[in-house]
Amino acid sequence: MLELEHNLIGLGAYSIPEAARLTRSNPSTLYSWFKRGTRRESSRIFESDYSGSEFEWAISFFDLVDVKIAVELRRKDVSMQKVRKVYEKLAASWDVSHPFCYKRFYAGTGDVYAEIETADGGKMLIDVLSDQGFDQTVMKPFLRTLEFNLQTDRAEQWTIAEGILLDPGIRFGEPLVRDSRIPAEVVANTYYCEGKDERFTASLYGLSVQDVRNAVTFHETFGKRAA
């Protein structure tokens, strides 16, 4: 267990089913994106931070942010081919892994272009970061839920729901009641076990009644924590 903690510290750890729960997506889709349970190389877009290690079952917090962006773009009918192209171009241009985790991506800065076909059969280059499908409808709302490291410009925390925080440096990224180290699911489960008594549950953990309500809402919206 000590070795596990040493290797996962600061990265977070999520199984594919849990990542699907937190991004409200389909586990089979995520398995294919990380090329798990499939031989289709063309379906893979991400390489887990734990790929090839003894923790291959897991993906990191940074992988999870990548997944969240891809899931939301697909919901906006952005093709998987375009998502992959943007991801690869950004990674190469900025010389980073996890380009979807960097603040500059959400700010729409940088000179990264993709080639598309025009109506007359020709081709043109578009700035993928100023494309409406990327910048306006997905990037800006998600930007407000992320907190970035001031030195690296990379996402380090995600407010996944009101009052609920993912921080890879605390409890391997488990959803926590904000400004505490208390898992949201623990609070929600206690609430149900104690006859849905908000005040008593709050007193047990030194939380506010609103904290308890946030944990319960998170539980009811995202379902229970995956094993």
N, C-alpha and C positions, 0 to 999 in steps of 0.2 A: 504493500500500500504506500509506503514511503516513496518508492521509486515512481509509482504512478503519479503521486502528487508533485514530485519534483519535475516530471516531464510535462505535466499539464499546467503548471503554474503560470498564470498570466495569459493563457491562450483560450481558456474555456473549453468545454467538451460537451458535445451534443450528439446523440445517436441520430441516424437519419429519420426515424419516426418522430423523434422529439423536434428535430429541425422542421419537419413538415407541420407539426402542431403549432410551432411558434410563428411560422410564416404562413400558416393556413393554406397549405398546399398538399399535393398528393405524394406520399412516400415513394411510390414507384417512379414518379417523375424525377425526384431528387436522386434516387438510386442510379438512374440513367445518366443524370448530369455529372455524377461522380464516377460513372462507369462501374457500378456495382450491380452484380446480378445480370449483366448484359455483356455481349461481345461486340456491340455496335460502337466502334470507336467514334463514329460520326456524331453520336448522341452526347458524348462527353464534352463538358465545357469547363468544369472546374477540377482542380487537383487539390485534394484535401491536404491541409498542413500535416496531417498524420499519415499520409499515404506511404506505404512501405514500412511503417513502424508497427510495434506491437499493439498500438492503439488505433489500428486501421478502422475499427468500428465507428470512430468518432470524427466529427468535423469541428473546427475551431470557431470562435466568435467571429473571426474575420471571414471565414467561409460562410458563416450564417448570414452576415450582412450581404455578401455577394449573392447568396441565394435569394434573399428578400428582394433585392433589386431585380433579379432575373424573373422572379415570380410576378412582380408588379408590372414589369414590362410586357410579359406574356399576356397578362390580363388586359393590357392596352393594345393587344394584337400586334405587338412588335415581334417579328419572326425570331426564332431561336438562332438562325443563321446570322442575323444582324446583331443580336445580343453578343454572340460569340466574337464577331468581327470587332465590335466596339471594345469588348473586354481585352482582346488580344492586342489591338492597336494602342490602347491606353497603357497596358502593361509594358509594351515595347517602348513607347514614346517617353513614358515617365520613368522607365527602368525600375518598376516596383512590382511586387506581387499584390494581389487584392486591390486593383485600381478602383473598384467600386467603394472602397472604404476611405478614400481620400476626399477631403473637403473640396478640393479644386474641381472634382467631378461634379459635385452638386452645385457649385458656383458657376459651372458652365465655362470654365477658363481652359485655355490650352488650344493648340492647333492640331486637332485630331480629326481626320476626314475619312469618310467612307464613300466608295464608288457605287452609284446606283444607276439604273437604266431610266431613261426618259421616255415619254409617251411615244416619241418618234423612233424609238429603237436605239438612240444614241446613249452616251454615258456622261455623267457629270459627277463632280465631287461635292458632298455636302459636309458641313461641320456637324458631326454627330452630337456634339455637346450643346448646340443651339437648336437642334431639332425639337419641335414641339413635343413629340412623343417621349423624348428623354427628359428635357429640361423642365417643362412646365407642369405636366400632369403627374409625374412620378417623383422627380428629384427634389423639388422644393418642399412638398409636404413631408417627405421622409427626412430631409435635412433638419427639420425642426425637432426631430426625435433623437438625433445623434449628438454626442458630445465628443470633441476632438482633442487629441493631445497637442498642446501648443508648440512642441518642438518638432514632432513628426508629421503633423497635419492629418494623422490617421485616426479613424473612429476608435474610441476606447470605451464608450458606454452607449447603450441604446435604451431609451425610455419606451418600452414596448407597449405599454398601456398606461393610463393615468395612475401615477404613483407607483409604478412597477418598473424596476430597472434591471437590465442585464449588464453586468460588469465582469469581464473575464478574469479580473484579478481577485474576485471574491466568490468563494464556493463554486469555482469552475464555471462561472457564468450563469448559475441557476437564477431564475427570476426572483428578485428580492423586493420587499417593501422598501421604497426609496428612503434614503438616510438611515438605513438600518442594515443589519446583516441577517435579517430574518426572512426565510423563504416564504414567498407569497402562498404557496400551497399549504405550508404548515399552518399559517394563520387561517386560511379558508377551511381547512379540515377541522381545526379547533372550533371555529365558529359553528360548523354543523354539529359537531359532537356536543357542544354546550347549548344546544337548543336554539341556535341562531341568536344568541345573546351578544350583541355588538359590544356593549360596554364591558361586560365581563371578559370577553376575548381580548379587547384592547388592554384591559388592566393586566392580564396575564403576561403580555409581552412589552408593556410600557409604550404602547402605540396609541394613536388617536382613533376615535371611532371612524373617521374618514379613511384612515389607513386600512382598517378592517374591511370597510366597504370596497375599497380599491382592490384588495386581495380577493374578495369574493367575486367581484365583477370580472377580474382577470380569470379566475377559475371557471366561471360560467361561460366566458367568451372563448377561452382557449382550450378548455378541457383539462383533465388531470395530467400531471407530469408523466412522460413516457419512461418506461424502464430501460 
